[in-house]
Amino acid sequence: MSVRARGMQTALSRKGYQMFCYKCGFEVPDDAAFCSKCGTPLASNVASAATQPAQPANTILHITRKKNFNGSALVFEVQIDGAPRGVLKNGGSCDIDVPNGSHLLTFKHGRDIASSNLVCNGGDMNIEFATGFMGMQITQI
C-alpha cells in the first residue's frame, strides 16, 4: 500500500512493520537512506542521514620511537598488515595513513619483531615504540 500526500508519493510504503521501496517494492531496513536494489532515495531517512557528521575514512598513525641512550643505531621497519610502510631510527618518528578497521602493526629488525593489533576508527592515533634491555614495547598514547 503506498501513501500519497498532496499529490506526492512518499518513498516508503508500510506493510506491517516492514519497510518497502515504493518504486520497486524491495524490502529495505528501517534506517536505510536509499533502496539497495534500485537506489531510490527514501525520503524519511535521507534528511536524517544528511545531518549526521561524516566519519573520516582513514586514521593517521603518528608513530615515535623513544630515544634509547645506549647508542643503539638499529633501524626498525614499520609494517601494516605485513606490508612495509616506513622506518624508525633511534628517536625518530613517522606518520602513516591507514584505512579504518583492524590492522596488525609490526616493528621489525632482522629476527626481532614486535607486533600489536590496532582498531582504527578515524582521526589521529599516537603510538610510541621503545627498545631496551627488557625487549620491545608498543604503547598507544
C-alpha positions in Angstrom: 0.0 0.0 0.0 1.5 3.4 -1.0 0.8 6.7 0.7 0.1 9.9 -1.1 0.5 13.3 0.4 -0.8 16.3 -1.6 -0.1 14.6 -4.9 3.4 13.4 -3.9 4.1 9.8 -3.3 6.3 9.2 -0.3 9.4 7.0 -0.8 8.3 4.4 1.7 5.3 2.1 1.9 4.4 0.2 5.1 3.3 -3.5 5.1 3.0 -4.5 8.7 6.3 -3.5 10.4 8.5 -4.0 7.3 9.6 -1.1 5.0 9.4 -1.4 1.3 10.6 0.9 -1.6 7.6 2.4 -3.3 9.4 2.3 -6.7 10.5 -1.4 -6.9 8.8 -3.0 -3.8 12.2 -4.3 -2.4 12.2 -4.7 1.4 14.6 -2.2 3.0 15.8 -1.7 6.6 14.0 1.0 8.6 17.1 3.2 8.8 18.1 2.9 5.1 18.5 6.3 3.2 18.3 4.6 -0.2 16.8 1.5 -1.7 19.7 -1.0 -2.0 18.1 -2.5 -5.2 17.1 0.5 -7.3 18.8 3.4 -5.5 15.6 5.4 -4.9 16.0 8.0 -2.1 13.9 7.0 0.9 12.5 10.4 1.9 12.1 9.8 5.7 15.7 8.7 6.1 17.6 11.0 3.6 17.3 14.0 5.9 18.5 12.2 9.0 21.5 10.7 7.1 22.4 14.2 5.8 22.6 15.7 9.3 24.9 13.1 10.7 28.6 14.1 10.7 30.8 12.1 8.3 33.4 9.9 10.0 36.9 10.1 8.5 37.6 7.2 6.2 41.2 6.9 7.4 43.3 7.1 10.5 46.6 8.8 10.8 49.1 6.8 12.9 51.7 9.1 14.5 54.5 6.7 15.5 57.5 7.7 17.5 60.5 5.7 18.6 61.5 6.5 22.1 65.2 7.6 22.3 67.4 4.9 23.6 70.6 6.3 25.2 72.7 3.1 24.8 73.8 4.3 21.4 71.5 1.9 19.5 71.7 2.6 15.8 69.3 -0.1 14.8 66.7 0.9 12.2 63.3 -0.8 12.5 60.9 -1.4 9.6 57.3 -0.4 10.3 54.8 -2.7 8.7 51.0 -2.5 8.5 49.3 -5.9 7.8 52.7 -7.3 6.7 53.4 -4.5 4.1 56.4 -2.2 4.7 55.2 1.4 5.4 58.1 3.2 6.9 61.3 3.1 9.0 62.1 4.2 12.6 65.6 5.3 13.7 66.5 5.9 17.3 64.4 8.9 18.5 62.7 9.1 15.0 59.1 9.3 14.0 56.8 8.7 11.0 53.2 9.2 10.1 51.2 6.5 8.3 47.7 6.9 6.7 45.7 3.7 7.1 42.0 2.9 6.3 39.7 2.4 9.2 39.4 -1.1 10.5 41.6 -3.7 12.3 45.3 -3.8 11.4 48.4 -5.5 12.5 51.2 -3.1 13.3 54.7 -4.7 13.3 58.2 -3.3 14.0 60.9 -5.5 12.5 64.7 -5.6 12.6 66.2 -8.9 11.4 64.6 -11.6 13.6 63.5 -9.1 16.2 59.7 -8.5 15.8 57.2 -6.7 18.0 53.5 -6.6 16.9 50.3 -5.1 18.1 46.7 -5.3 16.9 45.1 -1.8 16.2 41.5 -0.8 15.7 41.4 2.4 13.7 38.2 4.5 13.8 39.3 7.7 12.1 41.2 10.7 13.2 44.7 10.5 14.8 46.3 7.8 16.8 49.6 8.3 18.7 51.9 5.3 19.2 55.2 5.0 21.0 57.7 2.3 20.3 60.6 1.6 22.7 63.5 -0.8 22.7 65.8 -1.7 25.6 67.3 -4.5 27.7 63.8 -5.8 28.6 62.8 -6.2 24.9 60.4 -4.1 22.8 57.3 -2.3 23.8 54.4 -0.7 21.9 52.2 1.8 23.7 49.2 3.7 22.4 49.3 7.2 24.0 
